[in-house]
Amino acid sequence: MQRKPFRKRPSVRGEVPTEERRVMLPRDNELIGVVINALGASKFRVLCSDHNERICAIPGRLKRQFWIKEGDMVLVKPWVVQGNERGDVVYRYSIMDKESLKAKGFEIPAV
């Protein structure tokens, strides 16, 4: 039986990704916010880009998809009723997404 020749694989550690990550951008009435503190029962106090402080909840279908900590950047969808006071957390941004959102001109509230 003849062996196959050894094939050297490209190094993964030293490579820099050339393609840009896709970032979820705010749609219609969605806002970018920063989590101020956790209130419990999957509710958070969030400072939004329109300078309103909202109590936001993670909807049941998304509860186990992402874990949110204080200081995380999130995408908030305000409620139809009590829109200036309440909202839903739709998405959690990573640290790398923060720079790309700033480059695209979105306002990120400072805590």
Long-range contacts (C-beta under 8 A, 24 or more apart in sequence): 20-100, 21-96, 21-97, 21-100, 23-93, 23-97, 23-100, 23-101, 23-104, 24-75, 24-91, 24-93, 25-101, 25-104, 25-106, 26-75, 26-106, 29-77, 29-78, 30-75, 30-76, 30-77, 30-90, 31-75, 31-76, 31-77, 31-78, 31-87, 32-73, 32-74, 32-75, 32-76, 32-93, 32-101, 32-106, 32-107, 32-108, 32-109, 33-73, 33-74, 33-75, 33-76, 33-109, 34-71, 34-72, 34-73, 34-74, 34-108, 34-109, 34-110, 34-111, 35-68, 35-69, 35-70, 35-71, 35-72, 35-73, 35-74, 36-70, 36-111, 37-70, 38-68, 38-69, 38-70, 44-68, 44-74, 44-89, 46-74, 46-76, 46-87, 46-89, 47-109, 47-111, 48-76, 48-78, 48-87, 48-109, 49-106, 49-107, 49-108, 49-109, 51-109, 52-84, 52-85, 54-78, 54-84, 54-85, 54-86, 54-87, 55-85, 55-86, 55-87, 56-86, 56-87, 56-88, 56-89, 57-86, 57-87, 57-88, 57-89, 58-88, 58-89, 59-88, 59-89, 62-89, 62-90, 66-91, 66-92, 68-92, 71-111, 73-97, 73-98, 73-101, 73-108
